[in-house]
Amino acid sequence: MLATKKKVNTRYLTKTAVLSVLAFLIMFIEVPLWFAPPFLKIDFSDIPALIGAFALGPMTGVVIELLKNVLNLALEGTTTAAVGELANFIVGSLFVFTAGIIYEKGKSFKSAIVGLLAGTIVMTIVAAIANYFFLLPFYSKLYGLPISSFVEMGSALNGFVKDVETLVIFAITPFNIVKGILISAITIPLYKRISPLLHK
């Protein structure tokens, strides 16, 4: 019985580690959106974390989010005093945990869709609040730039952006909605193909 438990734990750790490394590697693929300022780019590294949350439990998704950011800090370093990585971890964890815990209750296609929609909403709300009250002011001080410079980056691509409030409402919020939809749309068919391997 002890040997079986050890074997199961080894399999779990191996799966979690592989998904974490995949998430870290995918972080390097960034896609800009036409309406968002250049400092906002979609990376798809939440996909392995979502797959882990669905297959191995919601907390596994959080662990994958943590490990990918730790790997990124260790191997790439940081230009944001680790605040960018912390924000990535918090927002990503809320997304995958919300989706994972809802899916865990039903384990059906419907619960996966509901979980991903709920995760997208939670991620979008938290990202909007964090950017308005903390991240934008922090980056302004860190880089020695007025917040208006971030607004200008947004208004150059999006005519609705006039100030910090409209930057959050018309750029950051739709950015996270689109990000959630794209990641969800990729995760669902991928999970269907990969889940048999993860459940072995």
Disulfide bonds with the S-S distance in Angstrom:
none
